Amino acid sequence: MTNQINRFTYSDYITWEDEIRRQLIDGVVYEMNTTNRRHQEIVGNLSCIIKNYLKGKSCRVYQAPFDVRLVREGEEDLHTLNVVQPDVSVFCNPAMLDDKGAKGVPDWAIEILSPSNEEVDKVRKLLLYQSYGVKEYWIIDPEKSEVKIFKLNSKNQYELQSEINNADVLIPTFFNDLKIDFNELFEQ
């Protein structure tokens, strides 16, 4: 006897009217726990730094809760099996943005680890973002004060560009003139 997993789509997702925050990855539901103060500080610090940098540019930064319906070219969003809420995401194509969030692939996705989501962010989302072509993916570990920067290579596979802890400055490869002070990112 095989083990069947219920798979859900965005059309199912939008019918759930409870207060539970969740994501869909390959049609599987992952509930999102409430984040702690430290997690929120890092999200806020990073969002402010990026937002200030993006002033006057066409790119926009968003922080969770913000639904990102990952769809491929020509795919209808109601049928997608992937609806995620990156802690921080940057979109440079305004056509992907609508009143429901975003329909498409962020240029840059950032996740801040929590004990309850570590496996999802380090494995499932890494593979998901890679398969959809998210150009740059950061995983921030507040416990270790560490940032891992992944960038798509010419074969559309993630390569670990940097594993940084206690550096002076972080420079995203996507915006190479944006300099993020490491201490400001982790500032409490």
C-alpha positions in Angstrom: 0.0 0.0 0.0 1.4 3.4 -0.9 1.4 6.4 1.2 -0.6 9.2 -0.5 0.1 12.8 0.4 -2.7 15.4 -0.2 -1.4 18.0 -2.6 -2.9 21.4 -2.6 -2.9 24.3 -5.0 -3.2 28.1 -4.7 -6.9 27.7 -5.4 -7.2 25.6 -2.2 -4.9 28.0 -0.3 -7.1 31.0 -0.9 -10.2 29.3 0.6 -8.6 28.7 4.0 -10.1 31.4 6.2 -8.5 30.7 9.5 -5.7 32.7 11.1 -3.0 30.0 10.5 0.0 31.2 8.5 1.1 28.6 6.0 3.0 27.9 2.9 2.7 25.4 0.1 5.8 23.7 -1.2 5.2 21.2 -4.0 1.6 21.1 -2.8 2.4 20.2 0.8 1.2 22.5 3.6 3.8 23.9 6.0 2.5 25.8 8.9 4.5 28.8 9.9 5.0 29.4 13.6 5.1 32.8 15.2 8.6 34.2 15.0 10.6 35.5 18.0 11.8 39.0 18.7 15.3 38.4 17.3 14.0 37.1 14.1 11.8 40.2 13.7 14.6 42.5 14.5 16.8 41.0 11.7 13.8 41.1 9.2 13.2 44.8 10.1 16.8 45.8 9.9 17.4 44.1 6.6 14.1 45.4 5.1 15.0 49.0 6.1 18.5 48.8 4.7 17.3 47.4 1.3 14.3 49.8 1.1 16.6 52.8 1.6 18.9 51.4 -1.1 16.1 50.9 -3.5 14.7 54.4 -3.4 14.3 55.7 -6.9 14.8 52.2 -8.4 12.1 50.0 -9.9 12.8 47.1 -7.5 10.7 46.7 -4.4 11.3 44.9 -1.1 8.6 43.0 0.9 8.6 41.2 4.2 6.4 38.3 5.4 3.5 37.9 5.5 3.6 38.4 1.8 2.3 35.6 -0.5 4.6 34.8 -3.4 2.9 32.5 -5.9 5.7 30.8 -7.7 4.7 30.2 -11.3 6.5 29.4 -14.4 6.0 31.2 -17.7 2.4 30.6 -19.0 1.3 28.8 -15.8 -1.9 29.9 -14.1 -1.4 30.9 -10.5 -4.5 29.1 -9.3 -2.9 25.8 -10.2 0.5 26.4 -8.7 1.6 24.0 -5.9 4.0 26.6 -4.5 3.0 29.6 -2.4 5.7 30.8 -0.1 6.3 33.7 2.3 10.0 34.6 2.3 11.0 36.6 5.3 12.3 39.3 2.8 11.9 39.3 -0.9 12.9 41.7 -3.7 11.1 42.0 -7.0 12.4 44.1 -9.9 9.6 43.3 -12.3 6.6 45.4 -11.2 4.3 43.3 -13.5 4.7 40.4 -11.0 3.1 42.4 -8.2 -0.6 42.5 -7.5 -3.0 43.1 -4.6 -2.6 39.4 -3.5 1.2 39.6 -3.3 3.4 38.5 -6.1 2.9 36.1 -9.0 6.3 35.1 -10.2 9.8 34.6 -9.0 11.6 37.1 -6.7 15.0 38.3 -7.8 16.3 37.9 -4.3 14.8 35.8 -1.4 16.0 35.9 2.2 15.1 33.6 5.0 15.9 34.0 8.7 16.2 30.7 10.5 14.0 29.7 13.4 14.2 26.3 15.2 10.9 25.4 13.7 11.7 26.2 10.1 15.4 25.3 9.7 14.9 22.2 7.6 12.3 23.9 5.4 14.6 26.9 4.7 17.9 25.1 4.4 16.6 22.2 2.2 13.1 22.5 0.8 13.1 26.3 0.0 16.7 26.1 -1.3 15.8 23.5 -3.8 12.5 25.2 -4.6 14.1 28.6 -5.2 16.8 27.0 -7.3 14.3 25.2 -9.5 12.3 28.4 -10.1 15.4 30.5 -10.8 15.6 32.9 -7.8 18.9 34.6 -8.7 20.1 35.0 -5.1 19.1 33.3 -1.9 20.3 34.2 1.6 19.9 32.1 4.7 20.5 34.0 7.9 21.2 32.2 11.1 20.6 34.5 14.1 22.0 31.9 16.6 25.3 31.8 14.9 25.3 35.4 13.5 25.9 33.8 10.1 24.8 34.6 6.5 25.0 32.1 3.7 24.7 33.6 0.2 23.7 31.3 -2.6 23.8 32.4 -6.3 22.6 30.7 -9.4 25.5 29.6 -11.6 25.4 29.2 -15.4 23.8 25.7 -15.0 21.0 27.2 -12.9 22.3 25.5 -9.8 23.0 27.3 -6.5 26.6 27.8 -5.5 27.5 28.9 -2.0 29.1 32.2 -2.8 29.9 33.2 0.8 29.5 31.9 4.3 29.9 35.0 6.4 30.1 35.5 10.2 31.5 38.7 11.8 32.4 40.3 8.5 32.5 44.1 8.1 30.3 44.3 5.1 27.9 42.1 3.2 27.5 42.7 -0.5 24.7 41.0 -2.4 25.9 39.8 -5.8 22.5 41.0 -7.3 23.1 44.6 -6.1 26.9 44.8 -6.0 26.9 48.5 -4.9 24.7 47.8 -1.9 26.9 47.5 1.2 25.2 46.0 4.3 27.0 46.5 7.6 27.1 43.1 9.2 26.7 44.7 12.7 23.8 46.8 11.6 22.0 43.7 10.3 22.4 41.9 13.6 21.9 45.0 15.7 19.5 44.6 18.6 
